[in-house]
Amino acid sequence: MMQTELQAVLLAGGDGLRLYPLASDHSPKATLPIANHPMIHYSLSYLERNGLKDVIVVVKAGQQKIIEQAIEEYPGKLKIDIKTLDNKDCESAEALRQIHDSIYTNFVVMSVDTFTDVPLVNVYDIHRQHNSSLTLLLKDESNINSKEDKSDYFALTNYKREIVGEPTKKRRDLLSKKPSRVIMNRIIDSDDADDGSEEHLSIPRSFLKRWSNFSISKFLKDSHLYIFSKWVIDLLVQKPDIHSIKSDLVPFLIDSQKVSSDKLDPVLSTVVTPFPLSEAYRMSTSESELSDVIRVFAHVVPPHEDKPTTTTTAAKTPTRQGVFCKRCNDVSSYLHVNRELARKNNIDFYSEMVQSTHVTPPADLVLLGPDCVIGEGLSVTKKVSKPTIKKSNIGKNCSLGSGVLIDNSVIMGNVIIEDKVHLKDCVISSGSVIEAGTKMERCRVAPNFTVKKDDETYTDQDIMADEMEI
């Protein structure tokens, strides 16, 4: 049913500035390798495995040929319609506005850097049953020490926090029987506020009068997966001042819930198409809510332990499912997603895809630790001691010298790493050369760049040609 009622839009034209110098116009974010598959393959696989047959992929001018090539290598059976944006610098809502002629029903919008194993039907069921205008996928990251300079505050009804994966606690459903309604969203930039002021929000009395029982959290992160009612695309056409989905469209729809139908934005009054509510929803909803024209709901992914729960048996079944949700939009998260997907039996949804490209090198050539993905064509120069690889992904056709140590790093394809190189928490882009004896920690190397040996350890650096610097 979902494949006939729901269209899919995959936003694959992001600049990837937070992934610089790994991503650029010549190496778009959508094509960066994750466990030796282009990032966009995971998004396409997610949509296809969730029952969708057709996908609109939105790319930016200047990137279309590279992304098209990556899409051609996708092994699935999706019917893919690639739309190239006119304006290279347009934001996400503007991108939807440009393809509005192709949208004819409710639609899911997914960012190419969103990784999740949450069944899409879980989100869509909420959307259908409650006649939602917008249904978001939110991730509870209250167990993560975030260093972001912005706090994204959400207020939800019927929200009950519960950690999944803690063996010492009895597991319960994350949400109550009624799905969480999103009634407030504020993005506060800590750089513009006094010290600690981002912890405080002003709640108007009228808000409390309507919703007296709700929870506020700054740990609920927007996963950039949304389901919209069809009329939202018509709204965007008539409101060109909405540029970003997250910063403009989502807050606009959430705030519109607080306005009575006779005082709605004039544009909303012309585009909203109300639908009959289900009997179950009528029986569980107050009369004031039944008069709502705009409704925003959320499916919340619970927090989980970073490591899977251990078991007494060597079971092949993953220890957690439906709780992985991570955006791969900066270098730190890029390393994290690569590591998580490389963990054997960790995320069942992606495991078959990851293992399809893994080649186990002979034990007499490489000392290989757990949680590694090795691409085909690995060449090893064994002079004195064999290379050691721990918790790392190695791309296709790489060359490793004697005494090399690679720890918690991502090495893209066609990289040459000479003798006695030590890499920890690094990302080495394709075509690069790391000269013998080089030591690096927490560094990012741009594509096709040669890193010269230095007496000191390279630490916390973006290493690239001078003309690449921004």
N, C-alpha and C positions, 0 to 999 in steps of 0.2 A: 504493500500500500504506500509506503513512504516514497518509493521511487516514482510514483505517479503524482503524488501530492507535493513533492518537495524538489526544488531545483538546488543545484550546488554551485557556488561561486568560490573559487580558490584565488586569493590575492597573492600573487607571486612576484609582484613588481617592487618590493621594498628595497630601499637603498642599502640596507645592512650597514649603516654607518657605525653602529656599536660593535660590528664584527670586523671593522677595519684593523689591519690591512689585509685580512683574509678575503673579504668581499669587495668587489668593485664592479664597474660596468663590464669589464672583461671576465670577471668571475662572480656573477650574481649570487646573492645569498641563496636563492632557490636551487642552485647547482652545487653548493658546497657539499662535500661528502660527509655523510653520517654513517659510520660503520661500513664504509665503502659503497654506499648507495647515494645518489644525489638526494638532497633534502626533499625535493618535490616528489620523489617516488613514495615517500612515507605518507604524505598528504593524500596523494592519489589512491594509494592502497587503503588508507583509512576510509575514504569516501566509498570506494568500490566494495570493500568488505562489509560496509554498513548498508549495502543494498542499492546504492545509487548507480545509475547507468550512464548519465550524462553530466559532464562538468564543464563549466565555463572557467577557463584559466585566464586571469588578467595579468598582463605583463606591461612593462614600460618600454617606450621607444628606446632603441639602442641595445636592449637586452633580449629581444624576441628570438633572434637566431640561435643564441647560446641555449636559451631555455627550451626552445623547440627541439633542439638536438637531444637534450636530456629527456624530454617527454617522449621522443621517438624510441628511446631505449627502455621505456617503461613496459614491462611484460604483461600488464593487465589488459582487460577488454573494454575499458571505458571509452565512451565516445567523447572526445575532448575538443572543445571549441576554444581556440586561443584568440583573445581580444587584446589588441595593442592600444595603449592609451595615447591620446594625442599630446598631452602635456606630460613631460618627463617628471615634473615636480609635483604632480597632483597627489592629494592625500586619499585615504581609503574611502571616505564617503563620496568624494569627487569621482573616484574610480567607478563606484556603483552608478553614479549619475550618468556616466558616459555609456554604460551598457544597459540602460533602463529598457530599451526596446527589446532586449532579449529575455526579460523577466516577465513571466506570465502567471506565476502562482507563488505560494509561500516559498521562501528560499533560505538556505543555510549559507552563511559566509564564514569562511575559515582562512586564517592566515597560514602561509606556507611554513612558518616556523613554529606552529603549534603541534605538539606531540602528545597524544593521549590514547588510552585504551578504553575510555568510557564509551559504552554503546550509544550511538547517536539516537537510537530510539528512546532512550531514557529522557533525553532532552526534548525530543519531538512530542512524546506523549504528554508532557507538561504543557507544551505549546498548544496542542490540539484540545486537550480536555478543559483548559481554562481560557480558551479564546485569547491567548496572549498576543500582544502586539510585538513583543520582543521577549525571547527567552535566552538567557545567557548561560554559559558554562563558566562557573567560578571555581577557583581552587583555594582551599583553606591552607595557607602557609604559616599558620601560627607556630609551627614547630621549626621554622627556618629563621635564622638570624639574617634578615635582609639588610643590605647596605644601600638600598635605593634612596635617592634624594627626594622622592615624592611618595606620599602616602595616599592610597586609594581607599577612601572610606565608603563602605556600603552599609546600609541599614536594611535588615530583612525581618520579615515576620516568620513565625514558625520555624526558626532556626535553632537547632540543637547541636552543639559541637561534640564530635566524638572522634577520637584517633583510631584509625584502622591499622592493625598490625602489631599492637602491643599485646604480647601473650599474657601479661599479668592482669589485664582488664577484660571484663566481659564485653564482647562487642555488641553494639546496639545500632539501630538504624541512625544514620546521620540526621535525617529530617523527620519531623513528625508526619502524621498521615496527610496533612495538607502541605503541598509544596511551598517553598519560600517565595514570598512576594518581595520584590526589590522596591523599596519605597524611598531610598535616598542614595545618592552617589556624589561624593565630593573628592576632587583631586587637589591636594594641598602640597605646594612646593615648599619644602623646609628651608630653602635658601632665601625665600622671600618672607619668612616668618621669624618672629623672635624665638629664642632658644626654648624649645619645649612647647611652643604654642600649637604645633601640629597635633598635639594630643587632645585639643579641646575643640568642640563644635558647638555652635549655637543652634538650638532647636526651637523653632517658633511655637507658640502656644496652639495655633491652629493645627499644626502638625500633630501635636500630642493629643489634641481633641479627637482627631480622626483615627490615629493609630497609637493606642496607649500601650501596646505590648509588642515590643520589637527589640532586636539586638543590633548593636553597631560594632563593626570590626574594621580594622585597617589591615587585616591579614587575608582578606578575601581578594584574590587577584583575578583580574579579567584575563581569561585564557584566549581571547580573540577567536572564539567560536560562538556564533550567534545564529539564532533562527528568527527571521522576520516574517511578519504578515506581508502579503503582496503590496498592500497599500502604502507601505513604508517607502517603496521605490518611487511611488507617485509623489509622496511628500518631499523626497530629496529633489525631484525635478522642479518643484515649486519653491523650494527653499535653498537657493544657491549659497546662502551664508553658512550652511552646515558643511564643514570640510572633512572632519575626522569622525570615524565611527565612535571611537572610545571617548574622545574629548568633547565632541559636540552632539552627535546623534543619541548616544546612550543617555547622557544626562538630560537631554531635551525630552525624551520619551518618559523617563522616570519622573521628572518634574511635572510633566503634563498630567500625571495621575492625580495630582493634588487639586486640579482645577475642575470645577463642575462643567458638565457638557455644554451649558449655555455660555460659558466664558472661555471656551477653548480658543487656542490660536485659530484665526480664520482659515488658515490653510488646512489645519487638521479637520476642521468641520466639513471641508469639501472632499477630503480624500479617504477618511476613515470609513471602512465598511464593517458595521457591526454584524456579528453572527449570533445565532441562537446559542444559548449556553446549555451545557449538558445538564441533565436532571440532577446528577450527583453534585455538580458544582452549585446548583441552585439551593439544594438542601443544606449545603455546608457554608453558605455565604450570606452575609447580612444584606438587607435591602439597599443600604448605602453603597455597598460594593457592586451590587447588581446594576446600579446606574452608571458605573464606570464605563468610559469609552476607551480609555487607554489602560492597558495592563502589562506590567513587566514582571516576569518570573525568572527564577534561576534554578538550575541544577547545581548543587555544590559538591565538589569532589573533596572528600575528607583528607585531612593530613595523614601521613603514614611515616613509619620509621624509614630512615635512609637505607637501611639494610634489611633484606628479607628475613622473616622469622625462620629460625633454624628448626629442623624437624629431626626426629630420631631415625627416620628412614631416608634412604637416598632416592626420594621420590623425584620424578621428572616433572611433576606438575608444579607450576609456579606458585609461590606462596601468597601472591597478591594479584588481584585482577580488578580492573575497573577503577583504579585509584591513581594511576599514573597520569599526570597532567603537567606538562612543562613547556614553556616557550624557549626556543633556541634563538635568542635575539642578541646575545653578546658573547664574548669569548669565554667567560666563566660558564655560562649555560651550555655553550657549544661543547666544551669539555665534559660537562656533567651528562648531557644527553648521550654523547658517544660512550661514556663509561657505563651508563645505565643500560643501554641497548646491548653492550658487549657482555654484560653479566649473563652467564648461561642460565636459562630457565627463570630469568628475573621478570621479564615482561613478555608474556606468552603471545600477545597480539603481534609483536614485531619479531619474535624469535626466529621463525622460519625464514623470513626475509633476510635477517642478519646472517644467519648461518649459511645461506645459499652462496655467499661469496667467500666464506672462510676457508682457507687452505692451511692445514697443519704442517709446518715445516719439519723436516727430519730432526730428531732429537740430537743427533751428532753435529748439527749445524747451528742450532739456536737453543738457548735456554729460555723456554717459554713459560711464563707464569700464567695464572688464571685470568679470566676476564679480558682476553685479547681477541682481536679480529685481525687476521693476516690476509692480505690480498694475494692474488696469484702473481707469479713472476718474480718472487723475492730472490735476490741474489746475495750470497754471503761470502765474504772473503775471510777465510779462517787461517790466520797466520799464527797467532799465539793462543788467544782465548776466544771462545765463541761469544756472539752478542747475547745480551740479556734483555728480555722484553717483559715488562710488568704492566698490567692494567692499561694497555695501549692499543690503538688501532693503527695498522700499517697498510698503506694503500698499495695499489698494483704497481709492479715493476720497480720496486725500490731496491737499493743496494746498501748493504750494511757492512762496515769494516770490522776488523778484529777489536775485541774489547769494548764494543759499544754498549752503553747502558741507556735504555729508554724506559721511563717510568711515568705513568699517568699522562701520556701525551698522545697527540694525533699527528700522524705523518701521512700527508696526502700522497698521491701517486707520483711516480717518476722522480723520487727524491734520492740523492746520493748522500749517505752519511759515512764519513771516512773514519779511520781507526781512532779508538779511544775517545770518542765523543760521548758526553754525558748530557742527557736531556731529561728534565723533570718539569711536569706541568706546562709543557710547551705545545704549540701548534706550528707545524712546518708546512707551508703551502707547496703545492705541486711544482715540480721542476727545480726546486732549490738544491743547493749543495752546502753541506756543513763540513768545513775543513777539519782535518785531523787534530785531535787534542782540544777541541772547543768544548766548553762547559756552559750550559744555559739552564736557567730556572725561570719559569713563568714568563716566557718570551713568545712573541708571535712573529713569524718570518713571512714576508710577502712572497708571492709566486715568483719563480725563476730568479731568485736572488742567491748570491754566494756569500756565506757568512765566514769571514776570516777569523783565524784563531787569535785569541787575545789572552794576555797573561792573567787577566781577571775574568771571573765568571760573569757572563751576560745575565743580568737580573732585571725582571719587570720592564722589558723593552719591546717596542715595536720596531722590528728590523726590516728596513726597506731601502730602496733607492731614493736619493734626495728628491727626485722629481715626483715621487708618489706622496710626499708629505702634505698634510692638509692643516 
